[in-house]
Amino acid sequence: MANTAQARKRARQAVKQNAQNSSQRSTLRTAIKAVRKAIQAGDKAAATTIFQQSVSTIDSIADKKIIHKNKAARHKSRLAAAIKGLSA
């Protein structure tokens, strides 16, 4: 347990920040799953529109340093490649 007022405050802040980061990570996973679901359905047009929305979500979460920028780029690249592989 934290002994000083400063350490107690940092512990409180860490709990709040952890909850916020967890929520953001969940949003990221949901966005990725939505694109994968559209790809599984084989609908290239829907997958493309969902992908464009997901890219902004992925980028904003990477900008907040919740995930590394390279991880964000990897997700975007793999999703784009999967969409490209769909037959029109």
Secondary structure, 3 states (H helix, E strand, C coil): CCCCHHHHHHHHHHHHHHHHHHHHHHHHHHHHHHHHHHHHHCCHHHHHHHHHHHHHHHHHHHHCCCCCHHHHHHHHHHHHHHHHCCCC
